[in-house]
Amino acid sequence: GAAFWQTIAGEHGLDGSGHYTGSSDLQLERMNVYFNEASSKKYVPRAVLVDLEPAALDAVRAGPFGQLFRPDN
């Protein structure tokens, strides 16, 4: 799952914290397929399916795109 979001974020020009750093209007055109725009022009995944076991959650949070996910969801 984490590799999927890393790939999708890269294709849409998002950095590890969900901020747009791309240079193409095409990247922004379909952003809403996978991401919702939150405050401060930050994009968060529309859905994330993970194991609720604490070690799995910690692995996602500690990964390179851990800041991409909203902790309150």
CHARMM internal coordinates of N, CA and C (Angstrom, degrees):
IC EDIT
DIST 1 N 1 CA 1.4228
DIST 1 CA 1 C 1.5156
ANGL 1 N 1 CA 1 C 112.82
DIST 1 C 2 N 1.3237
ANGL 1 CA 1 C 2 N 117.68
DIHE 1 N 1 CA 1 C 2 N -43.08
DIST 2 N 2 CA 1.4648
ANGL 1 C 2 N 2 CA 120.05
DIHE 1 CA 1 C 2 N 2 CA -177.82
DIST 2 CA 2 C 1.5243
ANGL 2 N 2 CA 2 C 110.98
DIHE 1 C 2 N 2 CA 2 C -64.85
DIST 2 C 3 N 1.3302
ANGL 2 CA 2 C 3 N 117.32
DIHE 2 N 2 CA 2 C 3 N -38.59
DIST 3 N 3 CA 1.4677
ANGL 2 C 3 N 3 CA 120.71
DIHE 2 CA 2 C 3 N 3 CA 178.47
DIST 3 CA 3 C 1.5260
ANGL 3 N 3 CA 3 C 110.85
DIHE 2 C 3 N 3 CA 3 C -64.39
DIST 3 C 4 N 1.3288
ANGL 3 CA 3 C 4 N 116.98
DIHE 3 N 3 CA 3 C 4 N -36.81
DIST 4 N 4 CA 1.4650
ANGL 3 C 4 N 4 CA 121.02
DIHE 3 CA 3 C 4 N 4 CA 177.22
DIST 4 CA 4 C 1.5219
ANGL 4 N 4 CA 4 C 110.25
DIHE 3 C 4 N 4 CA 4 C -59.70
DIST 4 C 5 N 1.3417
ANGL 4 CA 4 C 5 N 116.85
DIHE 4 N 4 CA 4 C 5 N -50.69
DIST 5 N 5 CA 1.4608
ANGL 4 C 5 N 5 CA 119.93
DIHE 4 CA 4 C 5 N 5 CA -177.77
DIST 5 CA 5 C 1.5176
ANGL 5 N 5 CA 5 C 111.87
DIHE 4 C 5 N 5 CA 5 C -67.20
DIST 5 C 6 N 1.3092
ANGL 5 CA 5 C 6 N 117.91
DIHE 5 N 5 CA 5 C 6 N -32.26
DIST 6 N 6 CA 1.4598
ANGL 5 C 6 N 6 CA 120.87
DIHE 5 CA 5 C 6 N 6 CA 176.67
DIST 6 CA 6 C 1.5254
ANGL 6 N 6 CA 6 C 109.82
DIHE 5 C 6 N 6 CA 6 C -64.75
DIST 6 C 7 N 1.3257
ANGL 6 CA 6 C 7 N 117.14
DIHE 6 N 6 CA 6 C 7 N -42.78
DIST 7 N 7 CA 1.4631
ANGL 6 C 7 N 7 CA 121.67
DIHE 6 CA 6 C 7 N 7 CA 178.47
DIST 7 CA 7 C 1.5200
ANGL 7 N 7 CA 7 C 111.24
DIHE 6 C 7 N 7 CA 7 C -65.57
DIST 7 C 8 N 1.3336
ANGL 7 CA 7 C 8 N 116.92
DIHE 7 N 7 CA 7 C 8 N -48.91
DIST 8 N 8 CA 1.4634
ANGL 7 C 8 N 8 CA 121.38
DIHE 7 CA 7 C 8 N 8 CA -178.68
DIST 8 CA 8 C 1.5306
ANGL 8 N 8 CA 8 C 110.60
DIHE 7 C 8 N 8 CA 8 C -62.42
DIST 8 C 9 N 1.3198
ANGL 8 CA 8 C 9 N 117.12
DIHE 8 N 8 CA 8 C 9 N -42.73
DIST 9 N 9 CA 1.4678
ANGL 8 C 9 N 9 CA 120.13
DIHE 8 CA 8 C 9 N 9 CA 178.84
DIST 9 CA 9 C 1.5266
ANGL 9 N 9 CA 9 C 110.50
DIHE 8 C 9 N 9 CA 9 C -61.71
DIST 9 C 10 N 1.3167
ANGL 9 CA 9 C 10 N 117.09
DIHE 9 N 9 CA 9 C 10 N -43.17
DIST 10 N 10 CA 1.4596
ANGL 9 C 10 N 10 CA 120.69
DIHE 9 CA 9 C 10 N 10 CA 178.14
DIST 10 CA 10 C 1.5154
ANGL 10 N 10 CA 10 C 112.69
DIHE 9 C 10 N 10 CA 10 C -62.47
DIST 10 C 11 N 1.3219
ANGL 10 CA 10 C 11 N 116.48
DIHE 10 N 10 CA 10 C 11 N -41.31
DIST 11 N 11 CA 1.4635
ANGL 10 C 11 N 11 CA 120.63
DIHE 10 CA 10 C 11 N 11 CA 179.21
DIST 11 CA 11 C 1.5265
ANGL 11 N 11 CA 11 C 111.85
DIHE 10 C 11 N 11 CA 11 C -65.20
DIST 11 C 12 N 1.3259
ANGL 11 CA 11 C 12 N 117.09
DIHE 11 N 11 CA 11 C 12 N -28.13
DIST 12 N 12 CA 1.4626
ANGL 11 C 12 N 12 CA 121.09
DIHE 11 CA 11 C 12 N 12 CA -179.66
DIST 12 CA 12 C 1.5320
ANGL 12 N 12 CA 12 C 112.75
DIHE 11 C 12 N 12 CA 12 C -97.89
DIST 12 C 13 N 1.3184
ANGL 12 CA 12 C 13 N 117.51
DIHE 12 N 12 CA 12 C 13 N 5.05
DIST 13 N 13 CA 1.4603
ANGL 12 C 13 N 13 CA 121.21
DIHE 12 CA 12 C 13 N 13 CA 175.94
DIST 13 CA 13 C 1.5133
ANGL 13 N 13 CA 13 C 114.83
DIHE 12 C 13 N 13 CA 13 C 76.60
DIST 13 C 14 N 1.3287
ANGL 13 CA 13 C 14 N 117.28
DIHE 13 N 13 CA 13 C 14 N 28.79
DIST 14 N 14 CA 1.4598
ANGL 13 C 14 N 14 CA 120.69
DIHE 13 CA 13 C 14 N 14 CA 179.12
DIST 14 CA 14 C 1.5195
ANGL 14 N 14 CA 14 C 110.79
DIHE 13 C 14 N 14 CA 14 C -100.27
DIST 14 C 15 N 1.3244
ANGL 14 CA 14 C 15 N 115.64
DIHE 14 N 14 CA 14 C 15 N 141.92
DIST 15 N 15 CA 1.4614
ANGL 14 C 15 N 15 CA 118.90
DIHE 14 CA 14 C 15 N 15 CA 174.52
DIST 15 CA 15 C 1.5291
ANGL 15 N 15 CA 15 C 109.29
DIHE 14 C 15 N 15 CA 15 C -85.70
DIST 15 C 16 N 1.3077
ANGL 15 CA 15 C 16 N 116.99
DIHE 15 N 15 CA 15 C 16 N -176.98
DIST 16 N 16 CA 1.4596
ANGL 15 C 16 N 16 CA 121.67
DIHE 15 CA 15 C 16 N 16 CA -175.80
DIST 16 CA 16 C 1.5125
ANGL 16 N 16 CA 16 C 115.28
DIHE 15 C 16 N 16 CA 16 C -65.56
DIST 16 C 17 N 1.3319
ANGL 16 CA 16 C 17 N 117.59
DIHE 16 N 16 CA 16 C 17 N -16.05
DIST 17 N 17 CA 1.4621
ANGL 16 C 17 N 17 CA 120.21
DIHE 16 CA 16 C 17 N 17 CA 178.57
DIST 17 CA 17 C 1.5254
ANGL 17 N 17 CA 17 C 112.35
DIHE 16 C 17 N 17 CA 17 C -101.37
DIST 17 C 18 N 1.3394
ANGL 17 CA 17 C 18 N 117.38
DIHE 17 N 17 CA 17 C 18 N 2.12
DIST 18 N 18 CA 1.4576
ANGL 17 C 18 N 18 CA 120.99
DIHE 17 CA 17 C 18 N 18 CA 176.61
DIST 18 CA 18 C 1.5146
ANGL 18 N 18 CA 18 C 115.21
DIHE 17 C 18 N 18 CA 18 C 92.16
DIST 18 C 19 N 1.3118
ANGL 18 CA 18 C 19 N 118.07
DIHE 18 N 18 CA 18 C 19 N 10.07
DIST 19 N 19 CA 1.4609
ANGL 18 C 19 N 19 CA 121.18
DIHE 18 CA 18 C 19 N 19 CA 178.28
DIST 19 CA 19 C 1.5315
ANGL 19 N 19 CA 19 C 109.90
DIHE 18 C 19 N 19 CA 19 C -92.54
DIST 19 C 20 N 1.3172
ANGL 19 CA 19 C 20 N 115.03
DIHE 19 N 19 CA 19 C 20 N 140.03
DIST 20 N 20 CA 1.4618
ANGL 19 C 20 N 20 CA 120.36
DIHE 19 CA 19 C 20 N 20 CA -178.81
DIST 20 CA 20 C 1.5223
ANGL 20 N 20 CA 20 C 110.10
DIHE 19 C 20 N 20 CA 20 C -73.34
DIST 20 C 21 N 1.3199
ANGL 20 CA 20 C 21 N 116.00
DIHE 20 N 20 CA 20 C 21 N 125.08
DIST 21 N 21 CA 1.4619
ANGL 20 C 21 N 21 CA 121.97
DIHE 20 CA 20 C 21 N 21 CA 177.84
DIST 21 CA 21 C 1.5177
ANGL 21 N 21 CA 21 C 111.01
DIHE 20 C 21 N 21 CA 21 C -126.20
DIST 21 C 22 N 1.3188
ANGL 21 CA 21 C 22 N 116.73
DIHE 21 N 21 CA 21 C 22 N 7.60
DIST 22 N 22 CA 1.4566
ANGL 21 C 22 N 22 CA 121.15
DIHE 21 CA 21 C 22 N 22 CA -177.85
DIST 22 CA 22 C 1.5139
ANGL 22 N 22 CA 22 C 112.66
DIHE 21 C 22 N 22 CA 22 C -74.28
DIST 22 C 23 N 1.3225
ANGL 22 CA 22 C 23 N 114.53
DIHE 22 N 22 CA 22 C 23 N -177.90
DIST 23 N 23 CA 1.4613
ANGL 22 C 23 N 23 CA 119.74
DIHE 22 CA 22 C 23 N 23 CA -176.80
DIST 23 CA 23 C 1.5246
ANGL 23 N 23 CA 23 C 112.62
DIHE 22 C 23 N 23 CA 23 C -133.77
DIST 23 C 24 N 1.3152
ANGL 23 CA 23 C 24 N 117.76
DIHE 23 N 23 CA 23 C 24 N 12.50
DIST 24 N 24 CA 1.4549
ANGL 23 C 24 N 24 CA 120.78
DIHE 23 CA 23 C 24 N 24 CA -174.67
DIST 24 CA 24 C 1.5250
ANGL 24 N 24 CA 24 C 111.16
DIHE 23 C 24 N 24 CA 24 C -125.09
DIST 24 C 25 N 1.3254
ANGL 24 CA 24 C 25 N 115.83
DIHE 24 N 24 CA 24 C 25 N 135.55
DIST 25 N 25 CA 1.4649
ANGL 24 C 25 N 25 CA 120.07
DIHE 24 CA 24 C 25 N 25 CA 175.04
DIST 25 CA 25 C 1.5217
ANGL 25 N 25 CA 25 C 111.21
DIHE 24 C 25 N 25 CA 25 C -64.07
DIST 25 C 26 N 1.3264
ANGL 25 CA 25 C 26 N 117.00
DIHE 25 N 25 CA 25 C 26 N -26.83
DIST 26 N 26 CA 1.4648
ANGL 25 C 26 N 26 CA 120.45
DIHE 25 CA 25 C 26 N 26 CA 178.47
DIST 26 CA 26 C 1.5236
ANGL 26 N 26 CA 26 C 111.52
DIHE 25 C 26 N 26 CA 26 C -63.57
DIST 26 C 27 N 1.3257
ANGL 26 CA 26 C 27 N 116.86
DIHE 26 N 26 CA 26 C 27 N -33.74
DIST 27 N 27 CA 1.4618
ANGL 26 C 27 N 27 CA 120.16
DIHE 26 CA 26 C 27 N 27 CA 178.60
DIST 27 CA 27 C 1.5247
ANGL 27 N 27 CA 27 C 110.88
DIHE 26 C 27 N 27 CA 27 C -64.97
DIST 27 C 28 N 1.3077
ANGL 27 CA 27 C 28 N 117.09
DIHE 27 N 27 CA 27 C 28 N -37.88
DIST 28 N 28 CA 1.4678
ANGL 27 C 28 N 28 CA 121.41
DIHE 27 CA 27 C 28 N 28 CA -178.80
DIST 28 CA 28 C 1.5256
ANGL 28 N 28 CA 28 C 112.55
DIHE 27 C 28 N 28 CA 28 C -80.04
DIST 28 C 29 N 1.3231
ANGL 28 CA 28 C 29 N 116.30
DIHE 28 N 28 CA 28 C 29 N -24.59
DIST 29 N 29 CA 1.4629
ANGL 28 C 29 N 29 CA 120.99
DIHE 28 CA 28 C 29 N 29 CA -173.86
DIST 29 CA 29 C 1.5232
ANGL 29 N 29 CA 29 C 113.25
DIHE 28 C 29 N 29 CA 29 C -57.50
DIST 29 C 30 N 1.3017
ANGL 29 CA 29 C 30 N 117.64
DIHE 29 N 29 CA 29 C 30 N -42.31
DIST 30 N 30 CA 1.4692
ANGL 29 C 30 N 30 CA 121.63
DIHE 29 CA 29 C 30 N 30 CA -177.48
DIST 30 CA 30 C 1.5255
ANGL 30 N 30 CA 30 C 112.88
DIHE 29 C 30 N 30 CA 30 C -113.20
DIST 30 C 31 N 1.3112
ANGL 30 CA 30 C 31 N 116.36
DIHE 30 N 30 CA 30 C 31 N 23.74
DIST 31 N 31 CA 1.4647
ANGL 30 C 31 N 31 CA 120.95
DIHE 30 CA 30 C 31 N 31 CA -178.67
DIST 31 CA 31 C 1.5269
ANGL 31 N 31 CA 31 C 111.22
DIHE 30 C 31 N 31 CA 31 C -57.22
DIST 31 C 32 N 1.3497
ANGL 31 CA 31 C 32 N 116.88
DIHE 31 N 31 CA 31 C 32 N -36.11
DIST 32 N 32 CA 1.4640
ANGL 31 C 32 N 32 CA 119.85
DIHE 31 CA 31 C 32 N 32 CA -174.59
DIST 32 CA 32 C 1.5217
ANGL 32 N 32 CA 32 C 114.04
DIHE 31 C 32 N 32 CA 32 C -72.61
DIST 32 C 33 N 1.3189
ANGL 32 CA 32 C 33 N 118.07
DIHE 32 N 32 CA 32 C 33 N -4.53
DIST 33 N 33 CA 1.4674
ANGL 32 C 33 N 33 CA 120.10
DIHE 32 CA 32 C 33 N 33 CA 175.42
DIST 33 CA 33 C 1.5276
ANGL 33 N 33 CA 33 C 109.78
DIHE 32 C 33 N 33 CA 33 C -66.86
DIST 33 C 34 N 1.3184
ANGL 33 CA 33 C 34 N 116.34
DIHE 33 N 33 CA 33 C 34 N -42.68
DIST 34 N 34 CA 1.4633
ANGL 33 C 34 N 34 CA 121.08
DIHE 33 CA 33 C 34 N 34 CA -176.50
DIST 34 CA 34 C 1.5275
ANGL 34 N 34 CA 34 C 113.93
DIHE 33 C 34 N 34 CA 34 C -111.69
DIST 34 C 35 N 1.3310
ANGL 34 CA 34 C 35 N 118.09
DIHE 34 N 34 CA 34 C 35 N -20.75
DIST 35 N 35 CA 1.4609
ANGL 34 C 35 N 35 CA 121.26
DIHE 34 CA 34 C 35 N 35 CA -171.17
DIST 35 CA 35 C 1.5277
ANGL 35 N 35 CA 35 C 112.07
DIHE 34 C 35 N 35 CA 35 C -129.18
DIST 35 C 36 N 1.3233
ANGL 35 CA 35 C 36 N 115.45
DIHE 35 N 35 CA 35 C 36 N 149.98
DIST 36 N 36 CA 1.4626
ANGL 35 C 36 N 36 CA 123.34
DIHE 35 CA 35 C 36 N 36 CA 169.10
DIST 36 CA 36 C 1.5166
ANGL 36 N 36 CA 36 C 107.56
DIHE 35 C 36 N 36 CA 36 C -106.91
DIST 36 C 37 N 1.3292
ANGL 36 CA 36 C 37 N 115.89
DIHE 36 N 36 CA 36 C 37 N 143.81
DIST 37 N 37 CA 1.4570
ANGL 36 C 37 N 37 CA 119.20
DIHE 36 CA 36 C 37 N 37 CA 176.55
DIST 37 CA 37 C 1.5240
ANGL 37 N 37 CA 37 C 109.02
DIHE 36 C 37 N 37 CA 37 C -85.89
DIST 37 C 38 N 1.3071
ANGL 37 CA 37 C 38 N 115.70
DIHE 37 N 37 CA 37 C 38 N 122.14
DIST 38 N 38 CA 1.4651
ANGL 37 C 38 N 38 CA 121.64
DIHE 37 CA 37 C 38 N 38 CA 178.36
DIST 38 CA 38 C 1.5246
ANGL 38 N 38 CA 38 C 108.10
DIHE 37 C 38 N 38 CA 38 C -99.09
DIST 38 C 39 N 1.2928
ANGL 38 CA 38 C 39 N 117.45
DIHE 38 N 38 CA 38 C 39 N -162.71
DIST 39 N 39 CA 1.4592
ANGL 38 C 39 N 39 CA 121.05
DIHE 38 CA 38 C 39 N 39 CA -179.85
DIST 39 CA 39 C 1.5251
ANGL 39 N 39 CA 39 C 111.50
DIHE 38 C 39 N 39 CA 39 C -67.32
DIST 39 C 40 N 1.3049
ANGL 39 CA 39 C 40 N 115.41
DIHE 39 N 39 CA 39 C 40 N 156.51
DIST 40 N 40 CA 1.4682
ANGL 39 C 40 N 40 CA 123.03
DIHE 39 CA 39 C 40 N 40 CA 175.72
DIST 40 CA 40 C 1.5211
ANGL 40 N 40 CA 40 C 113.28
DIHE 39 C 40 N 40 CA 40 C 58.87
DIST 40 C 41 N 1.3238
ANGL 40 CA 40 C 41 N 117.00
DIHE 40 N 40 CA 40 C 41 N 35.29
DIST 41 N 41 CA 1.4754
ANGL 40 C 41 N 41 CA 121.30
DIHE 40 CA 40 C 41 N 41 CA 178.25
DIST 41 CA 41 C 1.5242
ANGL 41 N 41 CA 41 C 112.63
DIHE 40 C 41 N 41 CA 41 C 57.74
DIST 41 C 42 N 1.3037
ANGL 41 CA 41 C 42 N 116.62
DIHE 41 N 41 CA 41 C 42 N 31.35
DIST 42 N 42 CA 1.4615
ANGL 41 C 42 N 42 CA 121.35
DIHE 41 CA 41 C 42 N 42 CA 176.64
DIST 42 CA 42 C 1.5192
ANGL 42 N 42 CA 42 C 108.08
DIHE 41 C 42 N 42 CA 42 C -98.33
DIST 42 C 43 N 1.3107
ANGL 42 CA 42 C 43 N 115.74
DIHE 42 N 42 CA 42 C 43 N 137.46
DIST 43 N 43 CA 1.4582
ANGL 42 C 43 N 43 CA 121.37
DIHE 42 CA 42 C 43 N 43 CA 179.33
DIST 43 CA 43 C 1.5198
ANGL 43 N 43 CA 43 C 109.50
DIHE 42 C 43 N 43 CA 43 C -106.79
DIST 43 C 44 N 1.3333
ANGL 43 CA 43 C 44 N 115.42
DIHE 43 N 43 CA 43 C 44 N 137.38
DIST 44 N 44 CA 1.4580
ANGL 43 C 44 N 44 CA 121.51
DIHE 43 CA 43 C 44 N 44 CA 179.01
DIST 44 CA 44 C 1.5237
ANGL 44 N 44 CA 44 C 108.72
DIHE 43 C 44 N 44 CA 44 C -125.33
DIST 44 C 45 N 1.3342
ANGL 44 CA 44 C 45 N 117.89
DIHE 44 N 44 CA 44 C 45 N 147.89
DIST 45 N 45 CA 1.4667
ANGL 44 C 45 N 45 CA 120.47
DIHE 44 CA 44 C 45 N 45 CA 179.16
DIST 45 CA 45 C 1.5251
ANGL 45 N 45 CA 45 C 111.31
DIHE 44 C 45 N 45 CA 45 C -58.78
DIST 45 C 46 N 1.3185
ANGL 45 CA 45 C 46 N 115.49
DIHE 45 N 45 CA 45 C 46 N 142.01
DIST 46 N 46 CA 1.4661
ANGL 45 C 46 N 46 CA 120.51
DIHE 45 CA 45 C 46 N 46 CA 178.22
DIST 46 CA 46 C 1.5180
ANGL 46 N 46 CA 46 C 111.23
DIHE 45 C 46 N 46 CA 46 C -70.36
DIST 46 C 47 N 1.3176
ANGL 46 CA 46 C 47 N 117.31
DIHE 46 N 46 CA 46 C 47 N -31.41
DIST 47 N 47 CA 1.4638
ANGL 46 C 47 N 47 CA 121.46
DIHE 46 CA 46 C 47 N 47 CA -179.47
DIST 47 CA 47 C 1.5201
ANGL 47 N 47 CA 47 C 109.43
DIHE 46 C 47 N 47 CA 47 C -151.18
DIST 47 C 48 N 1.3031
ANGL 47 CA 47 C 48 N 115.13
DIHE 47 N 47 CA 47 C 48 N 139.08
DIST 48 N 48 CA 1.4570
ANGL 47 C 48 N 48 CA 121.31
DIHE 47 CA 47 C 48 N 48 CA 175.29
DIST 48 CA 48 C 1.5166
ANGL 48 N 48 CA 48 C 107.00
DIHE 47 C 48 N 48 CA 48 C -136.47
DIST 48 C 49 N 1.3032
ANGL 48 CA 48 C 49 N 116.84
DIHE 48 N 48 CA 48 C 49 N 125.88
DIST 49 N 49 CA 1.4575
ANGL 48 C 49 N 49 CA 121.63
DIHE 48 CA 48 C 49 N 49 CA 178.58
DIST 49 CA 49 C 1.5187
ANGL 49 N 49 CA 49 C 108.00
DIHE 48 C 49 N 49 CA 49 C -109.69
DIST 49 C 50 N 1.3208
ANGL 49 CA 49 C 50 N 116.00
DIHE 49 N 49 CA 49 C 50 N 116.28
DIST 50 N 50 CA 1.4610
ANGL 49 C 50 N 50 CA 120.62
DIHE 49 CA 49 C 50 N 50 CA 179.95
DIST 50 CA 50 C 1.5178
ANGL 50 N 50 CA 50 C 109.63
DIHE 49 C 50 N 50 CA 50 C -137.22
DIST 50 C 51 N 1.2811
ANGL 50 CA 50 C 51 N 114.25
DIHE 50 N 50 CA 50 C 51 N 160.02
DIST 51 N 51 CA 1.4548
ANGL 50 C 51 N 51 CA 121.78
DIHE 50 CA 50 C 51 N 51 CA 173.13
DIST 51 CA 51 C 1.5288
ANGL 51 N 51 CA 51 C 107.74
DIHE 50 C 51 N 51 CA 51 C -69.55
DIST 51 C 52 N 1.3047
ANGL 51 CA 51 C 52 N 117.68
DIHE 51 N 51 CA 51 C 52 N 136.79
DIST 52 N 52 CA 1.4601
ANGL 51 C 52 N 52 CA 120.83
DIHE 51 CA 51 C 52 N 52 CA -178.98
DIST 52 CA 52 C 1.5236
ANGL 52 N 52 CA 52 C 113.42
DIHE 51 C 52 N 52 CA 52 C -82.31
DIST 52 C 53 N 1.3025
ANGL 52 CA 52 C 53 N 116.71
DIHE 52 N 52 CA 52 C 53 N 2.21
DIST 53 N 53 CA 1.4599
ANGL 52 C 53 N 53 CA 120.80
DIHE 52 CA 52 C 53 N 53 CA 176.42
DIST 53 CA 53 C 1.5308
ANGL 53 N 53 CA 53 C 107.47
DIHE 52 C 53 N 53 CA 53 C -65.49
DIST 53 C 54 N 1.3343
ANGL 53 CA 53 C 54 N 118.85
DIHE 53 N 53 CA 53 C 54 N 132.61
DIST 54 N 54 CA 1.4654
ANGL 53 C 54 N 54 CA 121.77
DIHE 53 CA 53 C 54 N 54 CA -173.88
DIST 54 CA 54 C 1.5291
ANGL 54 N 54 CA 54 C 114.91
DIHE 53 C 54 N 54 CA 54 C -53.27
DIST 54 C 55 N 1.3074
ANGL 54 CA 54 C 55 N 118.91
DIHE 54 N 54 CA 54 C 55 N -37.45
DIST 55 N 55 CA 1.4647
ANGL 54 C 55 N 55 CA 120.43
DIHE 54 CA 54 C 55 N 55 CA -179.27
DIST 55 CA 55 C 1.5285
ANGL 55 N 55 CA 55 C 111.20
DIHE 54 C 55 N 55 CA 55 C -65.48
DIST 55 C 56 N 1.3278
ANGL 55 CA 55 C 56 N 117.40
DIHE 55 N 55 CA 55 C 56 N -37.22
DIST 56 N 56 CA 1.4667
ANGL 55 C 56 N 56 CA 120.97
DIHE 55 CA 55 C 56 N 56 CA 178.35
DIST 56 CA 56 C 1.5282
ANGL 56 N 56 CA 56 C 110.50
DIHE 55 C 56 N 56 CA 56 C -66.63
DIST 56 C 57 N 1.3191
ANGL 56 CA 56 C 57 N 117.04
DIHE 56 N 56 CA 56 C 57 N -43.02
DIST 57 N 57 CA 1.4688
ANGL 56 C 57 N 57 CA 120.67
DIHE 56 CA 56 C 57 N 57 CA 177.70
DIST 57 CA 57 C 1.5236
ANGL 57 N 57 CA 57 C 111.05
DIHE 56 C 57 N 57 CA 57 C -63.50
DIST 57 C 58 N 1.3128
ANGL 57 CA 57 C 58 N 116.99
DIHE 57 N 57 CA 57 C 58 N -42.15
DIST 58 N 58 CA 1.4610
ANGL 57 C 58 N 58 CA 121.02
DIHE 57 CA 57 C 58 N 58 CA 179.00
DIST 58 CA 58 C 1.5230
ANGL 58 N 58 CA 58 C 111.23
DIHE 57 C 58 N 58 CA 58 C -63.44
DIST 58 C 59 N 1.3316
ANGL 58 CA 58 C 59 N 117.12
DIHE 58 N 58 CA 58 C 59 N -37.52
DIST 59 N 59 CA 1.4623
ANGL 58 C 59 N 59 CA 120.93
DIHE 58 CA 58 C 59 N 59 CA 179.16
DIST 59 CA 59 C 1.5242
ANGL 59 N 59 CA 59 C 110.79
DIHE 58 C 59 N 59 CA 59 C -64.00
DIST 59 C 60 N 1.3255
ANGL 59 CA 59 C 60 N 117.61
DIHE 59 N 59 CA 59 C 60 N -40.69
DIST 60 N 60 CA 1.4663
ANGL 59 C 60 N 60 CA 121.07
DIHE 59 CA 59 C 60 N 60 CA 178.09
DIST 60 CA 60 C 1.5243
ANGL 60 N 60 CA 60 C 109.89
DIHE 59 C 60 N 60 CA 60 C -66.09
DIST 60 C 61 N 1.3153
ANGL 60 CA 60 C 61 N 117.26
DIHE 60 N 60 CA 60 C 61 N -46.86
DIST 61 N 61 CA 1.4690
ANGL 60 C 61 N 61 CA 121.11
DIHE 60 CA 60 C 61 N 61 CA -178.74
DIST 61 CA 61 C 1.5241
ANGL 61 N 61 CA 61 C 112.36
DIHE 60 C 61 N 61 CA 61 C -63.93
DIST 61 C 62 N 1.3277
ANGL 61 CA 61 C 62 N 117.70
DIHE 61 N 61 CA 61 C 62 N -33.01
DIST 62 N 62 CA 1.4596
ANGL 61 C 62 N 62 CA 121.75
DIHE 61 CA 61 C 62 N 62 CA -177.62
DIST 62 CA 62 C 1.5225
ANGL 62 N 62 CA 62 C 112.62
DIHE 61 C 62 N 62 CA 62 C -84.35
DIST 62 C 63 N 1.3210
ANGL 62 CA 62 C 63 N 117.52
DIHE 62 N 62 CA 62 C 63 N -11.60
DIST 63 N 63 CA 1.4590
ANGL 62 C 63 N 63 CA 121.49
DIHE 62 CA 62 C 63 N 63 CA -178.77
DIST 63 CA 63 C 1.5204
ANGL 63 N 63 CA 63 C 112.38
DIHE 62 C 63 N 63 CA 63 C -71.59
DIST 63 C 64 N 1.3323
ANGL 63 CA 63 C 64 N 116.49
DIHE 63 N 63 CA 63 C 64 N 173.93
DIST 64 N 64 CA 1.4630
ANGL 63 C 64 N 64 CA 121.02
DIHE 63 CA 63 C 64 N 64 CA -176.74
DIST 64 CA 64 C 1.5258
ANGL 64 N 64 CA 64 C 113.86
DIHE 63 C 64 N 64 CA 64 C -62.86
DIST 64 C 65 N 1.3210
ANGL 64 CA 64 C 65 N 118.04
DIHE 64 N 64 CA 64 C 65 N -20.98
DIST 65 N 65 CA 1.4571
ANGL 64 C 65 N 65 CA 121.22
DIHE 64 CA 64 C 65 N 65 CA 179.73
DIST 65 CA 65 C 1.5273
ANGL 65 N 65 CA 65 C 111.62
DIHE 64 C 65 N 65 CA 65 C -114.54
DIST 65 C 66 N 1.3065
ANGL 65 CA 65 C 66 N 117.07
DIHE 65 N 65 CA 65 C 66 N 24.26
DIST 66 N 66 CA 1.4587
ANGL 65 C 66 N 66 CA 121.63
DIHE 65 CA 65 C 66 N 66 CA -179.58
DIST 66 CA 66 C 1.5153
ANGL 66 N 66 CA 66 C 114.06
DIHE 65 C 66 N 66 CA 66 C -61.26
DIST 66 C 67 N 1.3343
ANGL 66 CA 66 C 67 N 117.66
DIHE 66 N 66 CA 66 C 67 N -30.17
DIST 67 N 67 CA 1.4596
ANGL 66 C 67 N 67 CA 121.33
DIHE 66 CA 66 C 67 N 67 CA 179.08
DIST 67 CA 67 C 1.5215
ANGL 67 N 67 CA 67 C 112.02
DIHE 66 C 67 N 67 CA 67 C -77.22
DIST 67 C 68 N 1.3114
ANGL 67 CA 67 C 68 N 116.84
DIHE 67 N 67 CA 67 C 68 N -10.48
DIST 68 N 68 CA 1.4608
ANGL 67 C 68 N 68 CA 121.22
DIHE 67 CA 67 C 68 N 68 CA -179.37
DIST 68 CA 68 C 1.5160
ANGL 68 N 68 CA 68 C 111.78
DIHE 67 C 68 N 68 CA 68 C -69.88
DIST 68 C 69 N 1.3168
ANGL 68 CA 68 C 69 N 116.80
DIHE 68 N 68 CA 68 C 69 N -29.05
DIST 69 N 69 CA 1.4558
ANGL 68 C 69 N 69 CA 121.55
DIHE 68 CA 68 C 69 N 69 CA -174.12
DIST 69 CA 69 C 1.5183
ANGL 69 N 69 CA 69 C 111.25
DIHE 68 C 69 N 69 CA 69 C -92.26
DIST 69 C 70 N 1.3166
ANGL 69 CA 69 C 70 N 115.98
DIHE 69 N 69 CA 69 C 70 N 142.45
DIST 70 N 70 CA 1.4614
ANGL 69 C 70 N 70 CA 121.04
DIHE 69 CA 69 C 70 N 70 CA 178.41
DIST 70 CA 70 C 1.5251
ANGL 70 N 70 CA 70 C 108.93
DIHE 69 C 70 N 70 CA 70 C -79.15
DIST 70 C 71 N 1.3218
ANGL 70 CA 70 C 71 N 117.84
DIHE 70 N 70 CA 70 C 71 N 123.26
DIST 71 N 71 CA 1.4715
ANGL 70 C 71 N 71 CA 119.98
DIHE 70 CA 70 C 71 N 71 CA -177.23
DIST 71 CA 71 C 1.5233
ANGL 71 N 71 CA 71 C 113.92
DIHE 70 C 71 N 71 CA 71 C -68.55
DIST 71 C 72 N 1.3383
ANGL 71 CA 71 C 72 N 118.36
DIHE 71 N 71 CA 71 C 72 N -18.46
DIST 72 N 72 CA 1.4628
ANGL 71 C 72 N 72 CA 120.52
DIHE 71 CA 71 C 72 N 72 CA -178.73
DIST 72 CA 72 C 1.5177
ANGL 72 N 72 CA 72 C 112.90
DIHE 71 C 72 N 72 CA 72 C -85.46
DIST 72 C 73 N 1.3012
ANGL 72 CA 72 C 73 N 117.84
DIHE 72 N 72 CA 72 C 73 N -0.26
DIST 73 N 73 CA 1.4752
ANGL 72 C 73 N 73 CA 121.45
DIHE 72 CA 72 C 73 N 73 CA 178.25
DIST 73 CA 73 C 1.5018
ANGL 73 N 73 CA 73 C 110.78
DIHE 72 C 73 N 73 CA 73 C -104.20
END
COOR INIT
IC SEED 1 N 1 CA 1 C
IC BUILD
